[in-house]
Amino acid sequence: MGTTTHSSLPFGAPVNESYARALGDKIFPQSTQRVRPYYSGVGEDSIQLDFSYDATSCGVNVVNAITAAGGALPTTSRYYRAAPTTQSQVISDTKEGIAQMVQFWNDHAFDVAGYLPHIRPLMGNDAHNQFFGRHLNYKLIDGGSNQCPDKTRAAAIQAGDQDHAFSVFNDFSADSVNNTTAYNMAADLNSAIPANRRPMHFGELWEPDSTMANWAPFAWTQFATGSTIVRQLASYVCGNLVGKPASRSPNDEAHGGYSHTKRVFGLVHTDVPDAVGLANEFKGQLDKFGCGHGVITKEIAYNGTDFAKAQQDNANLVLQLQLAGVTSVIMLTEPVQPLLQLNQANQQNYHPEWIWSSYGYDDSSTVQRLYMNNGNENAGSFGTSNLGVPGGFGFGAGDPFYMYHAYHTKDPATGWTCDPTSDNGMSNGGKEDAFCKAPTAIVTYYYTMLPMIGGMFFAGPDLTPQHVTAGLQAFPSTRYGGNGPTDDPRPALVGAGPGKYGFVVDSVEWRWRPDYTSPVPEKKAQWTEYPDCQRHYVNWPNDLAVNWHPNEPAFGAWCGDPKTGYPRTLPDDGNH
C-alpha cells in the first residue's frame, strides 16, 4: 500500500501521497476557459450555494423521540463531541459545520488541487478566489423535513428564484434524519425551476437509478444509489441466506428466537413513493438472482410522513411479523422508527434476525449503537454495507475532523493546544471538548458537499451542471477511504461512470457484535464483525470486486481472529 504522510496538506490531513498524485494525473478539466453568460449562481468572482436544514423541527421532534425511546445517541470520542440532545444544539452544530466547510474550501482549494496537475494551473493564484477566480458564498434556507413537504417546496423555489443558487445541499442529519426530505427537495427543484437555471442538488440518498436519471444532470448522491444497494442486498439474500437456518437470531426457539429454524423473510419500509419504488425494485432483483420475490412472506409499509402515526402502529407491525413466522426481517428503513420497532420486538419476546444495508445509514456504529438499549435485540443485526471497511464502523478521525482541526489547533481563550495524538490532548479533562472536538454534524455534511467540490474542480472555469456531472462521471475508479483516495483494498470502491449519479459500486458483509469493543482511539461498547474476511463484492456470492479476487493478495489477508472473529486492523488505522 502507498505511504500515508502529513507533509503536503498544511491542515494536517493524512494523504496516501504517491497514490493521490498518480490518480490526479488521470483527471482532466471539462473546460479550459470561462464562457458567458455564466450559469445561474455563478458570478464574476463568486458561486452561490444554499444549504437546507430543518430550522424549527417541524412535526415530531426526532431528537426528543430518540431520547424518550432510550436511544443511545453518540457519546464523545477523541475527535468528535457528543451528539446533540436538543434541537437548539442540532441547529447550532449544523450552522457551525456548514460555516467551517465553506471557510475551509475557500481557504484550501489550491492545496487540494495541488494533486490535480492538469487543473491547478487553470485556477489562477488569487488566494481570495481559489475556484478559477471565484469564491463560495452560502445561505441557509429552512427546507423543513419530510413531515412538512410544503416548507421544502417553498425552500426549493427560494433557492432557484430568489437566491439563484448554483447548488442546493441537503444533509440527512440536518433533515430530521430522513432521506425523503432530500428527495422532496430534488423533486421540487425539478418541477418548479426551469432547466436552464435549475440549481444542482447534492445530498440525495438511496434513490433508484431511474429517479436519478430523470433528474440528470442536476442531482447526485454522495454514496451508492438505492439501485446499487438493493441489487447487492438481493444477491446477498439469494446467494447467502435463502434456505438456511436463521443462525444469527440472538435466541433459540425456546426463548423467542429462531436460530435453528429455516429462514422466513419479512420486508419493512416506509410508505412514501420513493421507498415503495425501491422496495419493488428490490423484489425484482430477488427474481433476477433466482430466489424470487416470493421468499418475502410478509411485507409491511409503515407511515413515512406522520411520525406519531408510525409510532402508534409499531406494536402491530411487530405482531404481524411474529404471527407470520418471520425469522429474518429485511429493513429498508430510515434509522429512527426501527429504534421503536426493536423496542416493541423486545417487549413482545420476538427476537428475529434483523437484516440491514446502507439504506438509512443502518450499516453504521452510530445507528446500531442507537439500538443498544433494546435488550439483546441488535445482537441479531447483520447485512451488507456500501461504505467500505471500516466505513460506517470507523473509529478514527477522518477528513471531516481535519477540516475542523485546521482552525482549532490552539484555544485562544485558554492557550490549550489541541493534540489529536491523545485523548486528554483533545479534551483537557473535558474543559476543551467544545473547542478541540468537531461537531458530529460535520461528518455527514462533509461527504454531502465533497462531490460538489470535486465537481467544481473537474468542471474547469466554465461552471455548469453539465460540466460538473461530466467531470464526476469521468473520475477514475479508485478506493476511497476516510482520508481520500488510497490503494488500501479495504475502503469502498468508487467510480460513477457514464450515465450514473452515485459513486460507491461494491459492498461488504458485516455482523453487529454487542460483545465487542471498538479499537482505540474510539474504544466504545459494541462494534462490528466481518464474517467474510472483509471481502468486497459487486454481487454475491461469486462476483468479487477488484482487489478481492481469489488470486489477489487481499482475498485471504483480512480475516478476523480465528477464535473470536474480531476484525483485523492495522496499528495506525485509528490515528487518521
Rosetta blueprint (number, residue, H / E / L):
1 M L
2 G L
3 T L
4 T E
5 T E
6 H L
7 S L
8 S L
9 L L
10 P L
11 F L
12 G L
13 A L
14 P L
15 V E
16 N E
17 E H
18 S H
19 Y H
20 A H
21 R H
22 A H
23 L H
24 G H
25 D L
26 K L
27 I L
28 F L
29 P L
30 Q L
31 S L
32 T L
33 Q L
34 R L
35 V L
36 R L
37 P L
38 Y L
39 Y L
40 S L
41 G L
42 V E
43 G L
44 E L
45 D L
46 S E
47 I E
48 Q E
49 L E
50 D E
51 F E
52 S E
53 Y E
54 D L
55 A L
56 T L
57 S L
58 C L
59 G L
60 V L
61 N L
62 V H
63 V H
64 N H
65 A H
66 I H
67 T H
68 A H
69 A L
70 G L
71 G L
72 A L
73 L L
74 P L
75 T L
76 T L
77 S L
78 R L
79 Y L
80 Y E
81 R L
82 A L
83 A L
84 P L
85 T L
86 T L
87 Q H
88 S H
89 Q H
90 V H
91 I H
92 S H
93 D H
94 T H
95 K H
96 E H
97 G H
98 I H
99 A H
100 Q H
101 M H
102 V H
103 Q H
104 F H
105 W H
106 N H
107 D H
108 H H
109 A H
110 F H
111 D H
112 V H
113 A H
114 G L
115 Y L
116 L L
117 P L
118 H L
119 I L
120 R H
121 P H
122 L H
123 M H
124 G L
125 N L
126 D L
127 A L
128 H L
129 N L
130 Q L
131 F L
132 F L
133 G L
134 R L
135 H E
136 L E
137 N E
138 Y E
139 K E
140 L E
141 I E
142 D E
143 G L
144 G L
145 S L
146 N L
147 Q L
148 C L
149 P H
150 D H
151 K H
152 T H
153 R H
154 A H
155 A H
156 A H
157 I H
158 Q H
159 A H
160 G H
161 D H
162 Q H
163 D L
164 H L
165 A L
166 F L
167 S E
168 V E
169 F E
170 N L
171 D L
172 F H
173 S H
174 A H
175 D L
176 S L
177 V L
178 N L
179 N L
180 T H
181 T H
182 A H
183 Y H
184 N H
185 M H
186 A H
187 A H
188 D H
189 L H
190 N H
191 S H
192 A H
193 I L
194 P L
195 A L
196 N L
197 R L
198 R L
199 P L
200 M E
201 H E
202 F E
203 G E
204 E E
205 L L
206 W L
207 E L
208 P L
209 D H
210 S H
211 T H
212 M H
213 A H
214 N H
215 W L
216 A L
217 P L
218 F L
219 A E
220 W E
221 T E
222 Q L
223 F L
224 A L
225 T L
226 G H
227 S H
228 T H
229 I H
230 V H
231 R H
232 Q H
233 L H
234 A H
235 S H
236 Y H
237 V H
238 C H
239 G H
240 N H
241 L H
242 V L
243 G L
244 K L
245 P E
246 A L
247 S L
248 R L
249 S L
250 P L
251 N L
252 D L
253 E H
254 A H
255 H H
256 G L
257 G L
258 Y L
259 S L
260 H L
261 T L
262 K E
263 R L
264 V L
265 F E
266 G E
267 L E
268 V E
269 H E
270 T E
271 D L
272 V L
273 P H
274 D H
275 A H
276 V H
277 G H
278 L H
279 A H
280 N H
281 E H
282 F H
283 K H
284 G H
285 Q H
286 L H
287 D H
288 K H
289 F L
290 G L
291 C L
292 G L
293 H H
294 G H
295 V H
296 I E
297 T E
298 K E
299 E E
300 I E
301 A E
302 Y E
303 N L
304 G L
305 T L
306 D L
307 F H
308 A H
309 K H
310 A H
311 Q H
312 Q H
313 D H
314 N H
315 A H
316 N H
317 L H
318 V H
319 L H
320 Q H
321 L H
322 Q H
323 L H
324 A L
325 G L
326 V L
327 T L
328 S E
329 V E
330 I E
331 M E
332 L E
333 T L
334 E L
335 P L
336 V H
337 Q H
338 P H
339 L H
340 L H
341 Q H
342 L H
343 N H
344 Q H
345 A H
346 N H
347 Q H
348 Q L
349 N L
350 Y L
351 H L
352 P L
353 E E
354 W E
355 I E
356 W E
357 S L
358 S L
359 Y H
360 G H
361 Y H
362 D L
363 D L
364 S L
365 S H
366 T H
367 V H
368 Q H
369 R H
370 L H
371 Y L
372 M L
373 N L
374 N L
375 G L
376 N L
377 E H
378 N H
379 A H
380 G H
381 S E
382 F E
383 G E
384 T E
385 S E
386 N L
387 L L
388 G L
389 V L
390 P L
391 G H
392 G H
393 F H
394 G L
395 F L
396 G L
397 A L
398 G H
399 D H
400 P H
401 F H
402 Y H
403 M H
404 Y H
405 H H
406 A L
407 Y L
408 H L
409 T L
410 K E
411 D L
412 P L
413 A L
414 T L
415 G L
416 W L
417 T E
418 C L
419 D L
420 P L
421 T L
422 S L
423 D L
424 N H
425 G H
426 M H
427 S L
428 N L
429 G L
430 G L
431 K L
432 E L
433 D H
434 A H
435 F H
436 C H
437 K L
438 A E
439 P L
440 T L
441 A H
442 I H
443 V H
444 T H
445 Y H
446 Y H
447 Y H
448 T H
449 M H
450 L H
451 P H
452 M H
453 I H
454 G H
455 G H
456 M H
457 F H
458 F H
459 A H
460 G L
461 P L
462 D L
463 L L
464 T L
465 P H
466 Q H
467 H H
468 V H
469 T H
470 A H
471 G H
472 L H
473 Q H
474 A L
475 F L
476 P L
477 S L
478 T E
479 R E
480 Y E
481 G E
482 G L
483 N L
484 G E
485 P E
486 T E
487 D L
488 D L
489 P L
490 R L
491 P L
492 A E
493 L E
494 V E
495 G L
496 A L
497 G L
498 P L
499 G L
500 K L
501 Y L
502 G L
503 F L
504 V E
505 V L
506 D L
507 S E
508 V E
509 E E
510 W E
511 R E
512 W E
513 R E
514 P E
515 D E
516 Y E
517 T E
518 S L
519 P L
520 V L
521 P L
522 E L
523 K L
524 K L
525 A E
526 Q E
527 W E
528 T E
529 E E
530 Y L
531 P L
532 D L
533 C L
534 Q L
535 R L
536 H E
537 Y E
538 V E
539 N E
540 W L
541 P L
542 N L
543 D E
544 L E
545 A L
546 V L
547 N L
548 W L
549 H L
550 P L
551 N L
552 E L
553 P H
554 A H
555 F H
556 G H
557 A L
558 W L
559 C L
560 G L
561 D L
562 P L
563 K L
564 T L
565 G L
566 Y L
567 P L
568 R L
569 T L
570 L L
571 P L
572 D L
573 D H
574 G H
575 N H
576 H L
